[in-house]
């Protein structure tokens, strides 16, 4: 016998596409279409920034916008620094637990946020996202 592997069996397919120990097989998906410099149908621009209006479900995203308001609220035995970020398409709530102040986070400042988006109170929110303050523009 030749090792007991029959043509077309699962074992033969595994033999054809081996994976390293401890790794997962890669899922092959078609490449996304080229993204133009402005937002496409999915709300993502060429620099990877997603418009706030395109955030309709939980997912990882990068957004850019302007801080429109900040608020510090008590939560159980701590507090949350909450900022509303707006772009030309909508607004998002960014929440930073255990913070009472973030230097540079004030109304009118432009910034970029990167993190997991969830839907809270009917609108998009990010909890403890990575952030980058952007250069002021006129």
C-alpha positions as YAML, in Angstrom:
chain: A
units: angstrom
residues:
- id: 1
  name: UNK
  ca: [0.00, 0.00, 0.00]
- id: 2
  name: UNK
  ca: [1.20, 3.60, -0.59]
- id: 3
  name: UNK
  ca: [0.58, 4.96, 2.92]
- id: 4
  name: UNK
  ca: [-3.22, 4.67, 2.84]
- id: 5
  name: UNK
  ca: [-3.92, 8.06, 1.18]
- id: 6
  name: UNK
  ca: [-6.66, 7.83, -1.40]
- id: 7
  name: UNK
  ca: [-6.85, 10.29, -4.31]
- id: 8
  name: UNK
  ca: [-9.25, 13.16, -3.50]
- id: 9
  name: UNK
  ca: [-9.31, 12.42, 0.23]
- id: 10
  name: UNK
  ca: [-8.99, 15.11, 2.88]
- id: 11
  name: UNK
  ca: [-5.58, 13.74, 3.77]
- id: 12
  name: UNK
  ca: [-4.37, 14.14, 0.22]
- id: 13
  name: UNK
  ca: [-5.62, 17.75, 0.15]
- id: 14
  name: UNK
  ca: [-3.76, 18.42, 3.42]
- id: 15
  name: UNK
  ca: [-0.66, 16.94, 1.81]
- id: 16
  name: UNK
  ca: [-1.05, 19.29, -1.16]
- id: 17
  name: UNK
  ca: [-1.40, 22.43, 1.00]
- id: 18
  name: UNK
  ca: [0.67, 21.95, 4.15]
- id: 19
  name: UNK
  ca: [0.61, 24.52, 6.92]
- id: 20
  name: UNK
  ca: [3.30, 25.13, 9.51]
- id: 21
  name: UNK
  ca: [2.61, 23.73, 12.96]
- id: 22
  name: UNK
  ca: [0.57, 26.17, 15.01]
- id: 23
  name: UNK
  ca: [-0.54, 28.28, 12.07]
- id: 24
  name: UNK
  ca: [-3.90, 28.57, 10.42]
- id: 25
  name: UNK
  ca: [-4.45, 27.98, 6.72]
- id: 26
  name: UNK
  ca: [-4.70, 31.25, 4.82]
- id: 27
  name: UNK
  ca: [-8.04, 32.26, 3.39]
- id: 28
  name: UNK
  ca: [-7.66, 33.42, -0.16]
- id: 29
  name: UNK
  ca: [-9.88, 36.34, -1.08]
- id: 30
  name: UNK
  ca: [-9.82, 38.48, -4.18]
- id: 31
  name: UNK
  ca: [-7.88, 41.74, -3.92]
- id: 32
  name: UNK
  ca: [-10.08, 44.76, -3.23]
- id: 33
  name: UNK
  ca: [-10.53, 47.19, -6.09]
- id: 34
  name: UNK
  ca: [-8.19, 50.18, -6.18]
- id: 35
  name: UNK
  ca: [-9.44, 52.97, -3.94]
- id: 36
  name: UNK
  ca: [-9.66, 56.46, -5.34]
- id: 37
  name: UNK
  ca: [-8.39, 59.47, -3.42]
- id: 38
  name: UNK
  ca: [-11.91, 60.32, -2.26]
- id: 39
  name: UNK
  ca: [-14.24, 58.08, -0.29]
- id: 40
  name: UNK
  ca: [-15.59, 55.06, -2.16]
- id: 41
  name: UNK
  ca: [-18.88, 53.24, -1.73]
- id: 42
  name: UNK
  ca: [-17.62, 51.70, 1.53]
- id: 43
  name: UNK
  ca: [-16.58, 55.09, 2.95]
- id: 44
  name: UNK
  ca: [-12.83, 54.37, 3.00]
- id: 45
  name: UNK
  ca: [-10.32, 56.79, 1.42]
- id: 46
  name: UNK
  ca: [-6.97, 55.93, -0.15]
- id: 47
  name: UNK
  ca: [-5.16, 56.69, 3.13]
- id: 48
  name: UNK
  ca: [-7.27, 54.10, 4.98]
- id: 49
  name: UNK
  ca: [-9.55, 56.59, 6.75]
- id: 50
  name: UNK
  ca: [-13.21, 55.62, 7.06]
- id: 51
  name: UNK
  ca: [-15.97, 58.23, 7.05]
- id: 52
  name: UNK
  ca: [-17.98, 58.21, 10.26]
- id: 53
  name: UNK
  ca: [-21.24, 57.73, 8.33]
- id: 54
  name: UNK
  ca: [-19.88, 54.40, 6.98]
- id: 55
  name: UNK
  ca: [-19.53, 53.00, 10.54]
- id: 56
  name: UNK
  ca: [-22.79, 51.05, 10.71]
- id: 57
  name: UNK
  ca: [-21.55, 47.90, 12.48]
- id: 58
  name: UNK
  ca: [-18.79, 46.78, 14.84]
- id: 59
  name: UNK
  ca: [-15.39, 46.63, 13.13]
- id: 60
  name: UNK
  ca: [-11.88, 48.04, 13.28]
- id: 61
  name: UNK
  ca: [-11.51, 51.43, 11.66]
- id: 62
  name: UNK
  ca: [-9.43, 54.58, 11.38]
- id: 63
  name: UNK
  ca: [-11.30, 57.88, 11.36]
- id: 64
  name: UNK
  ca: [-10.31, 61.53, 11.18]
- id: 65
  name: UNK
  ca: [-12.34, 64.40, 12.50]
- id: 66
  name: UNK
  ca: [-12.55, 67.39, 14.75]
- id: 67
  name: UNK
  ca: [-13.32, 67.33, 18.48]
- id: 68
  name: UNK
  ca: [-16.68, 69.01, 18.93]
- id: 69
  name: UNK
  ca: [-17.11, 68.44, 22.69]
- id: 70
  name: UNK
  ca: [-15.48, 66.81, 25.71]
- id: 71
  name: UNK
  ca: [-17.04, 65.62, 28.96]
- id: 72
  name: UNK
  ca: [-15.83, 63.82, 32.06]
- id: 73
  name: UNK
  ca: [-18.40, 61.46, 33.54]
- id: 74
  name: UNK
  ca: [-18.30, 59.29, 36.65]
- id: 75
  name: UNK
  ca: [-18.54, 55.54, 35.99]
- id: 76
  name: UNK
  ca: [-18.80, 53.14, 38.96]
- id: 77
  name: UNK
  ca: [-15.55, 53.65, 40.93]
- id: 78
  name: UNK
  ca: [-13.80, 55.59, 38.16]
- id: 79
  name: UNK
  ca: [-14.49, 58.11, 35.41]
- id: 80
  name: UNK
  ca: [-14.55, 58.30, 31.65]
- id: 81
  name: UNK
  ca: [-13.20, 61.07, 29.44]
- id: 82
  name: UNK
  ca: [-15.71, 61.26, 26.60]
- id: 83
  name: UNK
  ca: [-15.16, 63.24, 23.39]
- id: 84
  name: UNK
  ca: [-17.45, 63.72, 20.43]
- id: 85
  name: UNK
  ca: [-15.55, 63.62, 17.14]
- id: 86
  name: UNK
  ca: [-17.19, 64.86, 13.95]
- id: 87
  name: UNK
  ca: [-16.29, 64.74, 10.27]
- id: 88
  name: UNK
  ca: [-18.34, 66.03, 7.33]
- id: 89
  name: UNK
  ca: [-20.52, 62.88, 7.41]
- id: 90
  name: UNK
  ca: [-21.41, 62.39, 11.08]
- id: 91
  name: UNK
  ca: [-20.15, 62.08, 14.64]
- id: 92
  name: UNK
  ca: [-18.61, 59.40, 16.87]
- id: 93
  name: UNK
  ca: [-18.10, 59.15, 20.64]
- id: 94
  name: UNK
  ca: [-14.57, 58.32, 21.82]
- id: 95
  name: UNK
  ca: [-14.38, 57.07, 25.43]
- id: 96
  name: UNK
  ca: [-11.21, 56.85, 27.50]
- id: 97
  name: UNK
  ca: [-11.83, 55.03, 30.78]
- id: 98
  name: UNK
  ca: [-9.87, 56.11, 33.85]
- id: 99
  name: UNK
  ca: [-8.87, 59.44, 32.30]
- id: 100
  name: UNK
  ca: [-9.88, 62.91, 33.42]
- id: 101
  name: UNK
  ca: [-7.79, 64.80, 30.88]
- id: 102
  name: UNK
  ca: [-5.88, 64.15, 27.66]
- id: 103
  name: UNK
  ca: [-3.42, 66.92, 26.71]
- id: 104
  name: UNK
  ca: [-4.43, 68.49, 23.39]
- id: 105
  name: UNK
  ca: [-7.90, 66.92, 23.34]
- id: 106
  name: UNK
  ca: [-10.10, 69.99, 23.25]
- id: 107
  name: UNK
  ca: [-12.89, 71.32, 21.05]
- id: 108
  name: UNK
  ca: [-11.70, 72.35, 17.59]
- id: 109
  name: UNK
  ca: [-8.65, 70.05, 17.48]
- id: 110
  name: UNK
  ca: [-8.27, 67.72, 14.47]
- id: 111
  name: UNK
  ca: [-7.27, 64.15, 15.20]
- id: 112
  name: UNK
  ca: [-7.09, 60.60, 13.92]
- id: 113
  name: UNK
  ca: [-8.50, 57.67, 15.92]
- id: 114
  name: UNK
  ca: [-7.77, 54.00, 15.31]
- id: 115
  name: UNK
  ca: [-9.58, 51.18, 17.07]
- id: 116
  name: UNK
  ca: [-12.60, 48.95, 17.28]
- id: 117
  name: UNK
  ca: [-15.92, 50.62, 16.59]
- id: 118
  name: UNK
  ca: [-19.05, 49.56, 18.44]
- id: 119
  name: UNK
  ca: [-22.57, 50.91, 18.22]
- id: 120
  name: UNK
  ca: [-23.75, 52.51, 21.49]
- id: 121
  name: UNK
  ca: [-26.87, 54.54, 21.98]
- id: 122
  name: UNK
  ca: [-27.64, 54.32, 18.27]
- id: 123
  name: UNK
  ca: [-24.32, 55.81, 17.13]
- id: 124
  name: UNK
  ca: [-20.72, 54.73, 16.59]
- id: 125
  name: UNK
  ca: [-18.31, 54.71, 19.53]
- id: 126
  name: UNK
  ca: [-14.67, 53.78, 20.16]
- id: 127
  name: UNK
  ca: [-13.38, 52.75, 23.59]
- id: 128
  name: UNK
  ca: [-9.77, 53.62, 24.40]
- id: 129
  name: UNK
  ca: [-8.72, 54.04, 20.75]
- id: 130
  name: UNK
  ca: [-5.19, 54.92, 19.68]
- id: 131
  name: UNK
  ca: [-5.14, 58.60, 18.77]
- id: 132
  name: UNK
  ca: [-2.97, 61.09, 16.93]
- id: 133
  name: UNK
  ca: [-3.37, 64.85, 17.14]
- id: 134
  name: UNK
  ca: [-3.15, 66.32, 13.63]
- id: 135
  name: UNK
  ca: [-1.60, 69.60, 12.52]
- id: 136
  name: UNK
  ca: [-3.86, 72.62, 12.73]
- id: 137
  name: UNK
  ca: [-5.35, 73.83, 9.48]
- id: 138
  name: UNK
  ca: [-6.39, 77.44, 9.08]
...
